[in-house]
């Protein structure tokens, strides 16, 4: 997880600067076979809103990784859940309530690959 699971330390195996998900946090191992990337744009750049967003975001177990970005979007969240219905429930019950957020957009891909070693 990286510079901002400042998100750092919220899950076992997470530490600042670590760009890999620990093997125990892989979505498939957690019954979270459906993963999406959520683009988050903050309403403003006030530190109090940023801290509130990060603090609340850490409480959502389905957020596997959080990255603070330069430019837009402000944050990228990797979210892993069981299926589309579980994501819809998470989105409506938890992601829409994250403080300081102006917009959130969901991206999903049916397949992909990574060079990151396990």
VOMAR-71600 format. One record per residue: residue number from 1; residue in one letter; x, y, z of N, C-alpha, C, O, CB in turn. Coordinates in steps of 0.1 Angstrom, whole numbers. Glycine has a CB too. Layout:
% VOMAR-71600
  nr rest neast nnorth   nup caeast canorth  caup ceast cnorth   cup oeast onorth   oup cbeast cbnorth  cbup
 NUM    a     X      Y     Z      X       Y     Z     X      Y     Z     X      Y     Z      X       Y     Z
...
***
This chain:
% VOMAR-71600
  nr rest neast nnorth   nup caeast canorth  caup ceast cnorth   cup oeast onorth   oup cbeast cbnorth  cbup
   1    x     9    -11     0      0       0     0     9     12     0    21     11     4    -10       0    12
   2    x     4     23    -4     13      33    -6     9     47    -3    -3     50     2     17      33   -20
   3    x    18     56    -5     20      68     3     9     72    11    10     80    20     25      78    -5
   4    x    -2     66     7    -13      71    15   -24     61    18   -35     64    16    -19      83     9
   5    x   -21     50    22    -31      42    29   -31     49    42   -34     44    53    -28      25    29
   6    x   -25     62    39    -21      72    49   -31     71    59   -35     73    71    -20      87    44
   7    x   -33     67    51    -39      55    47   -29     43    51   -32     32    48    -42      55    32
   8    x   -17     45    57     -8      33    60   -11     27    73   -15     34    83      7      38    60
   9    x    -8     14    74    -10       7    87   -24      3    90   -26     -3   101     -4      15    97
  10    x   -33      5    81    -47       2    84   -50    -13    84   -60    -18    90    -56       9    75
  11    x   -42    -21    76    -44     -35    75   -31    -42    77   -20    -36    75    -49     -38    61
  12    x   -31    -55    82    -19     -63    83   -11    -63    71   -16    -64    60    -22     -77    88
  13    x     2    -61    72     11     -61    60    12    -48    53    20    -46    44      6     -71    51
  14    x     4    -38    57      5     -25    51    15    -16    57    16    -16    70     -9     -18    51
  15    x    23     -9    49     32       1    55    35     11    45    34      9    33     45      -6    60
  16    x    39     23    49     42      34    40    52     30    30    63     24    33     46      46    48
  17    x    49     32    17     59      29     6    58     15     1    64     12    -9     72      31    11
  18    x    50      6     7     48      -7     2    38     -7    -9    26     -4    -7     44     -17    13
  19    x    42    -11   -21     33     -10   -33    26    -23   -36    20    -25   -47     41      -6   -45
  20    x    27    -33   -27     20     -46   -29    10    -48   -19    11    -44    -7     30     -57   -29
  21    x    -1    -55   -23    -11     -60   -13    -5    -72    -6     1    -80   -13    -25     -63   -19
  22    x    -5    -73     7      0     -85    13    -9    -97     8   -21    -95     5      0     -84    28
  23    x    -3   -109     8    -10    -120     3   -23   -123    10   -33   -128     5     -1    -133     3
  24    x   -24   -120    23    -36    -122    31   -47   -112    28   -58   -113    33    -33    -122    46
  25    x   -43   -101    20    -53     -91    17   -57    -92     2   -65    -83    -3    -48     -77    19
  26    x   -53   -102    -5    -57    -104   -19   -72   -106   -20   -78   -114   -12    -50    -116   -26
  27    x   -79    -99   -29    -94    -100   -29   -99   -115   -30  -109   -118   -23    -99     -93   -41
  28    x   -93   -123   -38    -98    -137   -40   -97   -145   -27  -105   -153   -24    -90    -144   -51
  29    x   -87   -142   -19    -85    -150    -6   -95   -145     4   -97   -152    14    -71    -148    -1
  30    x  -101   -133     2   -110    -128    12  -124   -129     8  -133   -124    15   -107    -113    14
  31    x  -127   -137    -3   -141    -138    -7  -145   -125   -14  -157   -122   -15   -150    -141     4
  32    x  -135   -118   -19   -138    -105   -25  -134   -105   -40  -125    -98   -44   -131     -93   -18
  33    x  -140   -114   -47   -137    -116   -61  -140   -105   -71  -136   -105   -82   -143    -128   -66
  34    x  -148    -95   -67   -152     -84   -75  -145    -72   -70  -147    -67   -59   -168     -82   -75
  35    x  -136    -66   -79   -128     -55   -74  -131    -43   -84  -133    -45   -96   -113     -58   -73
  36    x  -131    -31   -78   -133     -19   -86  -123     -8   -81  -118     -9   -70   -148     -14   -84
  37    x  -121      1   -90   -112      12   -87  -122     24   -86  -130     27   -95   -101      15   -98
  38    x  -121     32   -75   -130      43   -73  -121     56   -73  -112     57   -65   -137      42   -59
  39    x  -125     65   -82   -118      78   -83  -125     87   -73  -138     89   -74   -118      83   -97
  40    x  -118     94   -64   -124     103   -55  -118    117   -57  -106    119   -58   -121      98   -40
  41    x  -127    127   -59   -123     141   -59  -129    147   -46  -141    147   -44   -128     148   -72
  42    x  -120    154   -39   -124     161   -27  -130    174   -31  -127    180   -41   -112     163   -18
  43    x  -139    179   -22   -146     192   -24  -136    203   -22  -138    214   -29   -158     193   -14
  44    x  -126    202   -14   -116     212   -12  -104    205    -7  -103    193    -6   -121     223    -2
  45    x   -93    213    -4    -81     207     1   -78    211    15   -66    211    20    -69     213    -8
  46    x   -88    213    23    -86     217    37   -82    204    45   -88    193    43    -99     222    44
  47    x   -71    205    52    -66     193    59   -76    186    68   -76    174    69    -54     198    68
  48    x   -85    194    74    -95     187    83  -104    178    75  -108    167    80   -103     198    90
  49    x  -107    182    63   -116     173    54  -108    161    50  -113    150    49   -121     181    43
  50    x   -95    163    46    -86     152    42   -85    142    53   -86    130    51    -73     158    38
  51    x   -82    146    65    -81     137    77   -94    130    79   -94    118    83    -77     145    89
  52    x  -105    137    78   -118     130    80  -121    119    70  -125    109    73   -129     140    80
  53    x  -117    122    57   -119     112    47  -110    100    50  -115     89    49   -115     118    33
  54    x   -97    102    52    -88      91    55   -92     83    67   -91     71    67    -74      96    56
  55    x   -96     90    78   -100      83    90  -112     74    88  -112     63    92   -103      93   101
  56    x  -122     79    81   -134      71    78  -131     60    68  -136     49    70   -146      81    73
  57    x  -123     63    58   -119      53    48  -112     41    54  -114     30    50   -110      59    38
  58    x  -104     43    65    -97      32    71  -107     23    78  -103     11    80    -88      38    82
  59    x  -119     27    81   -128      18    88  -136      9    78  -144      0    83   -138      27    96
  60    x  -134     11    65   -141       2    55  -132     -9    51  -123     -7    43   -145      11    43
  61    x  -135    -21    56   -126     -33    53  -125    -36    38  -115    -41    34   -131     -45    60
  62    x  -135    -33    30   -135     -36    16  -125    -27     8  -122    -30    -3   -149     -34    11
  63    x  -121    -16    15   -111      -7     8   -97    -14    10   -92    -14    21   -111       8    14
  64    x   -92    -20    -1    -80     -28     0   -68    -19    -1   -57    -22     4    -80     -38   -11
  65    x   -69     -8    -8    -58       1   -10   -63     15   -13   -73     17   -19    -49      -4   -22
  66    x   -56     25    -7    -59      39    -9   -47     46   -13   -36     45    -7    -66      45     4
  67    x   -47     54   -24    -36      62   -28   -39     76   -30   -49     79   -37    -30      56   -41
  68    x   -32     85   -24    -33      99   -26   -26    103   -39   -14     99   -40    -27     108   -14
  69    x   -32    110   -48    -26     113   -61   -22    127   -62   -27    136   -55    -36     109   -72
  70    x   -13    130   -71    -10     143   -76   -20    146   -87   -21    138   -96      5     145   -80
  71    x   -27    157   -87    -36     160   -98   -49    153   -95   -53    151   -83    -31     156  -111
  72    x   -57    151  -105    -70     145  -104   -70    130  -108   -63    127  -118    -81     153  -112
  73    x   -77    122  -101    -85     124   -90   -76    126   -77   -63    124   -78    -94     113   -87
  74    x   -81    130   -66    -74     133   -54   -69    119   -48   -58    118   -42    -82     141   -44
  75    x   -78    109   -49    -75      96   -43   -80     85   -53   -90     87   -60    -83      94   -29
  76    x   -73     74   -52    -77      62   -59   -80     51   -48   -71     49   -40    -67      57   -70
  77    x   -91     45   -48    -94      34   -39   -96     21   -46  -104     21   -56   -107      38   -30
  78    x   -89     11   -42    -92      -3   -47  -101     -9   -37   -98    -10   -25    -78     -11   -49
  79    x  -112    -13   -42   -123     -19   -34  -125    -33   -38  -127    -36   -50   -136     -11   -34
  80    x  -126    -42   -29   -129     -56   -32  -141    -61   -24  -141    -60   -12   -116     -65   -29
  81    x  -151    -67   -31   -163     -72   -25  -166    -85   -32  -160    -89   -41   -174     -62   -26
  82    x  -177    -91   -27   -181    -105   -32  -186   -104   -46  -182   -112   -55   -192    -110   -23
  83    x  -195    -94   -49   -201     -93   -62  -206    -79   -65  -205    -70   -56   -212    -103   -64
  84    x  -212    -77   -76   -218     -63   -79  -228    -59   -69  -228    -47   -66   -224     -63   -93
  85    x  -237    -68   -65   -247     -64   -55  -241    -60   -42  -246    -50   -36   -257     -76   -53
  86    x  -230    -66   -38   -223     -62   -26  -217    -49   -27  -216    -41   -18   -213     -73   -22
  87    x  -211    -46   -39   -205     -33   -42  -216    -22   -41  -214    -11   -35   -198     -32   -55
  88    x  -227    -24   -47   -238     -14   -47  -242    -11   -33  -245      0   -30   -251     -20   -55
  89    x  -243    -21   -25   -247     -19   -11  -236    -11    -3  -239     -2     4   -249     -33    -4
  90    x  -223    -15    -6   -212      -7     1  -212      7    -4  -210     16     4   -199     -14    -3
  91    x  -214      9   -17   -214      22   -23  -224     31   -16  -222     42   -12   -216      22   -38
  92    x  -237     26   -16   -248      34   -11  -247     36     4  -251     46    10   -261      27   -14
  93    x  -242     26    12   -242      27    26  -229     33    32  -230     39    43   -244      13    32
  94    x  -217     32    25   -205      37    31  -198     47    23  -193     57    28   -196      25    34
  95    x  -196     44    10   -188      53     1  -194     67    -1  -187     77    -2   -185      47   -12
  96    x  -208     67    -2   -214      80    -3  -213     89     9  -216    101     8   -229      78    -7
  97    x  -210     83    20   -210      90    33  -196     95    37  -194    101    47   -215      82    44
  98    x  -186     92    28   -172      97    31  -172    112    32  -176    118    22   -162      91    21
  99    x  -166    118    42   -166     132    44  -157    140    34  -146    134    31   -163     136    58
 100    x  -161    151    30   -153     160    21  -152    156     7  -145    163    -1   -140     160    27
 101    x  -160    146     2   -159     142   -11  -169    150   -20  -181    151   -17   -162     127   -12
 102    x  -164    155   -31   -173     161   -41  -178    151   -51  -190    151   -53   -165     172   -49
 103    x  -170    143   -57   -174     133   -66  -167    120   -64  -156    119   -59   -172     138   -81
 104    x  -174    109   -68   -167      96   -68  -172     89   -80  -184     89   -84   -171      87   -55
 105    x  -163     82   -87   -166      75   -99  -160     61   -98  -149     59   -94   -160      82  -112
 106    x  -168     51  -102   -164      37  -102  -159     33  -115  -165     35  -125   -175      29   -97
 107    x  -148     25  -115   -142      19  -127  -141      4  -124  -136      0  -113   -129      26  -131
 108    x  -145     -4  -134   -143     -18  -132  -138    -24  -145  -140    -19  -156   -157     -25  -128
 109    x  -130    -35  -144   -124     -41  -155  -127    -56  -154  -125    -62  -143   -109     -38  -156
 110    x  -131    -63  -165   -134     -77  -164  -121    -86  -163  -122    -97  -159   -142     -81  -176
 111    x  -109    -80  -167    -97     -88  -166   -85    -79  -166   -87    -67  -168    -96     -98  -177
 112    x   -74    -84  -162    -62     -76  -162   -50    -85  -157   -51    -97  -155    -63     -64  -153
 113    x   -38    -78  -155    -26     -85  -151   -18    -75  -143   -20    -63  -144    -19     -91  -162
 114    x    -8    -80  -136      1     -72  -128    15    -78  -128    16    -91  -128     -4     -70  -114
 115    x    25    -70  -128     38     -76  -127    43    -77  -112    54    -81  -110     48     -67  -135
 116    x    35    -73  -103     39     -73   -89    39    -87   -84    29    -95   -86     29     -65   -80
 117    x    50    -92   -79     52    -105   -74    45   -107   -60    44    -98   -53     66    -109   -73
 118    x    40   -119   -58     33    -122   -45    43   -124   -34    39   -126   -23     24    -134   -47
***
